[in-house]
Amino acid sequence: MSLSKTKEYVIQFLAESIGIPNELEHIYEDIPDDIIEQISVGLTGNDIETEEFDYDSAPEVDEFIIWAQEIYEELCRDNNIPAIWKSRWPNGNKFAVALTHDSDSIEVTKEHLQEVKERFDEKDLEEGLSKKKNLYWNVERIKEIENKFAFKSSFYFLTSEYNVSKYKDILNQLNKEGWEIGLHAGFETHDSEDKMNQDIDEFKRQLGIQPIGVREHYLQFDYHNTFNFLEKNHFVYDTSLGFREHPGFLLGTSLPFNPPNENWEKRNILELPLIIMDTSLWGYMKLDEDEGMKLIENYILNIRKFGGLLTLLWHQEAFLMKKGNIYPKILERLSKEECFVSSGIAIAEWWNARSDVTISVKEDSEKGWKCTIKNVVKGICIEMKNFDMTKEVSINGKGRIINKSEADGEIYYMIELEGDCELFYG
Ligand SMILES: [Zn+2]
């Protein structure tokens, strides 16, 4: 059976998002065309509805991933074998959060500060006006608060608009400590390859490092062209595809994925869909602080339900502004969840390493069923559902069961791996 390129792409997307054994992709060959269509339209951002905002909007593509997972489990139950898949996030965490900070400006004039003085509290304003404190440079302040929770984040600099080279040493040091220093690509870079190359050169000239993560200023994006420019410059990921006017799932998914090129071939670059931007809440939606916090809470719960990735954009320059200063509260809230919180690049590297882990299921003459897991990365867990209560799972290699529960005639296992290993069932 010959599949269309689009169908092949979508099947691979579903299989990889769930993390099922590599040779089992074919179980999705019978997915109806209209579902393939909905997923492919979603992932290319062609279903954009920016006018309406629904607080409870669900990621449609992620709903299909759950549906595809159910198909897999049913098939395994019918064949009397366990269902097994790669856990989505490191150490069995339930969901992930990418903390990101665009930096639209790094300083302003006294006159400008006077014009926007109502944005700041009195003490900060005074110190800002007397130049004791730069209210628009909060990198160290942000680092300090993130450090309290052992979180890391990404900073993207718009080096086409200002010169950040006087902070070069600070930023290089941050980079060494695990924060990411990436590119905030300026106007026109999304549809001009020359402008993109200029921006990258300028970034390298100022900071002496090659950017590998990017967000486009004003979230301007031309789906195929921008990805082409970024791939040519070896970016590991982009995180520009989100709504400006309100939070939400522009691509129908919150998960990282390799977007397709014009021929529906999987690209090397990853997209981390942008879900919440601070300025949407205050500038476009005119929410107050409590409403903003409530909306963020809703998204945390929604993304947790889907095991997704909450990519949050909190502007660097807004950290001391009223409303902007709820950032520590958000971190405090996240610290109470079983979630993996890190920079864009750490999330992207995790996702790529997880994709490289292979699971292979074979019939075994003695035990009936054998699963071989290779290319194991630190933190990877394997989840498993066993539908035959009389049979047990055994591990050959460096792995241990960290969670086991029984319900409705199923036994669920979470197995943490420290190296390649084999699982048996019998
Ligand atoms: Zn920007």
Boltz pocket constraint, residues with backbone or C-beta under 6 A from the ligand:
constraints:
  - pocket:
      binder: B
      contacts: [[A, 102], [A, 103], [A, 104], [A, 184], [A, 216], [A, 217], [A, 218]]
      max_distance: 6.0
